[in-house]
């Protein structure tokens, strides 16, 4: 009897620790969102197809996913040509989508696959030594572009900054003859990230960080992606160990209250 009691305790322990019947292993992906439509979440088509075990078919301008013809008007692209699909198109293609209570994560299910896709934090690393800008959403690299920063005597200041408050598709310099600055995002006082027609791979600006307008137009893509830093008082930083301060300028998506932007602004470049 004593042995049976001991066995009962073991069985009870095993029952408590067992996972629920029907529970599926879950993978996690960082989604991609855009400032011009912040409630939409995207994932790379081929990546989500591999994860769900779906077939894709590319036929000139048409793309099919799991036998469903995707609406081209709803798709987006990274500057490297990777096609992105919004989650509602996955639902039309046969997936079941369940959102978390806070709306920050979607559970995408199909057959025996269960995938969590989240609205991850955004950050941007500007490498002044190597003249590169890299933008991340969570751990996902979404943009990698050459830049041109401030030349000698007008060097771009290193440090950690916040996006905004100024953001404009066509800003004008108040210091340099009303010069056009397309796809402008303020970084710090008179320093902006903006588009420029010629971006050599060396410092050549008056202090701003120039992104190319040519090719896939990284300047416009960055503008459409980056969020201004005014939505809440929280702040999430997920940076790898930086190089020495004189070699790197870091712009990150910081979430700060609007009240911090109510003071007098400096005259922008």
C-alpha positions in Angstrom: 0.0 0.0 0.0 2.8 2.3 0.9 4.4 1.6 -2.5 1.1 2.3 -4.3 0.9 5.6 -2.5 4.4 6.6 -3.6 3.5 5.6 -7.1 0.4 7.7 -7.0 2.5 10.7 -6.0 4.8 10.2 -8.9 1.9 9.9 -11.4 0.4 13.1 -10.0 3.7 14.9 -10.5 3.9 13.7 -14.0 0.4 14.8 -14.7 1.0 18.3 -13.4 4.1 18.8 -15.4 2.8 17.4 -18.7 2.0 19.9 -21.5 -1.7 20.3 -22.5 -2.9 17.8 -25.1 -2.7 19.3 -28.6 -0.1 21.9 -27.8 2.0 22.8 -30.8 5.6 23.9 -30.8 5.8 27.6 -31.5 8.4 29.6 -33.5 8.8 33.3 -33.2 9.5 35.9 -35.9 10.1 39.7 -35.7 7.5 41.4 -37.9 8.1 44.6 -39.9 5.9 47.7 -39.5 5.9 51.0 -41.2 5.2 54.5 -39.8 2.7 55.4 -42.5 0.5 52.4 -41.6 1.6 51.5 -38.1 -1.1 48.9 -37.4 -0.1 46.6 -40.2 2.5 43.9 -39.6 4.5 42.4 -42.5 6.8 39.4 -42.9 9.0 38.3 -45.8 6.9 36.1 -48.2 9.5 33.4 -48.7 10.4 33.2 -45.0 6.8 32.8 -43.8 6.2 30.2 -46.6 9.1 28.1 -45.5 8.0 28.4 -41.9 4.4 27.4 -42.6 5.4 24.8 -45.2 3.5 26.6 -47.9 4.3 26.8 -51.6 5.0 30.1 -53.3 4.8 30.8 -57.0 6.3 33.9 -58.7 4.9 34.6 -62.2 6.2 38.0 -63.5 4.0 40.5 -61.6 1.8 37.9 -59.8 2.7 36.1 -56.5 0.8 33.2 -55.1 1.1 31.9 -51.6 -0.5 28.6 -50.6 -2.5 28.7 -53.8 -3.8 32.2 -53.0 -3.1 35.1 -55.4 -1.7 37.9 -53.3 -3.0 41.4 -53.8 0.0 43.3 -55.2 -1.3 46.6 -53.8 -0.9 45.3 -50.3 2.7 44.1 -50.6 5.8 46.0 -49.7 9.5 45.4 -50.4 12.8 45.8 -48.7 15.5 47.7 -50.5 17.2 44.4 -51.4 14.1 43.3 -53.3 12.6 41.0 -50.6 8.8 41.0 -50.9 6.8 41.5 -47.7 3.3 40.3 -47.1 0.8 41.7 -44.5 -0.7 39.3 -42.0 -4.2 39.8 -43.3 -3.1 38.3 -46.6 -1.9 35.2 -44.7 -5.3 34.9 -43.3 -6.8 35.0 -46.8 -4.3 32.4 -47.9 -5.6 30.0 -45.2 -3.9 30.8 -41.9 -5.7 31.4 -38.6 -4.5 34.6 -36.9 -5.1 35.3 -33.2 -3.9 38.6 -31.7 -2.6 39.1 -28.1 -4.7 41.3 -25.8 -2.2 44.2 -26.2 -2.2 43.9 -30.0 1.6 43.5 -30.1 1.8 39.9 -31.2 -0.1 37.7 -33.6 -0.2 33.9 -33.5 -0.3 32.5 -37.0 -1.5 28.9 -37.3 -1.7 26.6 -40.2 -2.0 22.8 -40.0 0.6 21.7 -37.4 2.6 25.0 -37.4 2.2 27.7 -34.8 4.2 30.9 -35.3 4.3 34.1 -33.1 4.9 37.3 -35.0 5.5 40.4 -33.0 5.8 44.2 -33.3 9.4 44.4 -32.2 11.3 47.6 -31.2 13.1 49.6 -33.9 16.7 50.8 -33.7 19.2 52.4 -36.2 22.9 52.1 -36.1 25.0 54.7 -38.0 28.6 53.6 -38.4 30.5 56.9 -39.0 33.8 55.1 -39.5 32.5 52.9 -42.3 29.8 55.2 -43.6 27.0 52.7 -43.2 23.4 52.9 -41.8 21.8 49.7 -40.5 18.2 49.6 -39.3 16.7 46.8 -37.3 13.3 45.8 -36.1 13.9 43.4 -33.2 16.8 41.2 -34.4 15.8 41.6 -38.0 18.0 43.7 -40.3 15.6 45.7 -42.5 17.9 48.2 -44.1 21.6 48.3 -44.8 22.8 51.3 -46.8 25.8 53.4 -47.5 25.7 57.0 -46.2 27.6 60.2 -46.3 28.0 62.0 -43.0 29.6 65.4 -42.0 32.9 66.3 -43.5 35.9 67.8 -41.6 34.8 70.9 -39.7 31.2 69.8 -40.0 31.4 66.3 -38.4 28.3 64.5 -37.4 28.2 64.2 -33.6 28.4 60.7 -32.2 26.0 59.5 -29.5 22.6 58.1 -28.9 19.6 60.1 -30.1 15.9 59.9 -30.7 13.9 60.2 -34.0 12.2 63.6 -34.3 10.3 65.6 -33.5 10.6 66.9 -37.1 9.8 64.5 -39.9 9.0 65.8 -43.4 8.9 64.4 -46.9 10.5 67.7 -48.1 12.3 69.8 -45.5 14.2 72.9 -46.3 17.5 74.0 -44.8 17.4 77.2 -42.8 21.2 77.5 -42.8 22.1 76.7 -46.4 20.1 78.6 -48.9 16.8 76.8 -48.4 18.4 73.7 -49.8 16.0 70.8 -50.3 16.2 67.8 -47.9 13.8 65.1 -49.1 12.6 62.4 -46.7 14.0 64.2 -43.6 14.0 62.8 -40.1 15.5 64.9 -37.4 18.2 63.3 -35.2 19.6 66.0 -33.0 19.1 69.8 -33.3 20.3 70.7 -36.9 21.3 67.1 -37.7 18.9 65.1 -40.0 18.9 61.9 -41.8 17.7 62.7 -45.3 17.9 61.8 -49.0 20.5 63.2 -51.4 21.1 62.7 -55.1 24.8 61.9 -54.8 26.1 60.0 -51.8 29.8 59.2 -52.0 31.2 56.6 -49.6 33.0 59.3 -47.5 32.0 62.2 -45.3 30.8 65.1 -47.5 27.8 66.8 -45.8 27.4 69.8 -43.6 26.7 67.4 -40.6 23.6 65.6 -41.7 23.5 61.9 -42.6 22.7 61.5 -46.3 21.0 58.4 -47.7 20.7 57.7 -51.4 17.7 58.7 -53.4 18.8 56.4 -56.3 18.3 52.7 -56.8 15.7 51.3 -54.4 15.6 54.8 -52.7 16.8 53.9 -49.2 16.0 57.5 -48.1 12.3 57.1 -48.8 12.2 53.6 -47.4 13.8 54.7 -44.1 11.4 57.7 -43.9 8.3 55.4 -44.4 9.6 52.9 -41.8 11.0 55.0 -38.9 8.6 56.1 -36.1 8.8 59.3 -34.3 9.7 59.1 -30.6 6.6 60.4 -28.9 4.2 57.5 -28.2 4.7 56.6 -24.5 7.2 57.0 -21.7 8.8 53.6 -22.2 12.1 53.0 -23.8 13.6 49.7 -25.1 17.2 49.5 -26.2 18.7 46.3 -27.6 22.1 47.3 -29.0 25.2 45.1 -29.5 28.4 46.4 -27.9 29.2 49.6 -29.8 32.6 50.6 -31.1 34.4 53.5 -29.5 32.2 56.6 -29.3 34.1 58.5 -31.9 33.3 55.8 -34.5 29.6 55.4 -34.1 26.4 57.6 -34.0 23.4 55.7 -32.8 19.8 56.7 -33.6 17.2 54.6 -31.9 13.4 54.6 -31.7 12.9 55.9 -28.2 9.3 56.2 -26.9 9.0 59.5 -25.0 6.0 61.6 -23.9 4.9 64.5 -26.1 5.6 66.9 -23.3 9.3 66.6 -23.8 8.9 68.1 -27.3 6.9 71.1 -26.1 9.9 73.4 -25.7 11.5 75.7 -28.2 13.2 74.0 -31.1 16.5 74.8 -32.6 16.6 76.1 -36.2 17.1 72.9 -38.3 19.7 72.5 -41.0 
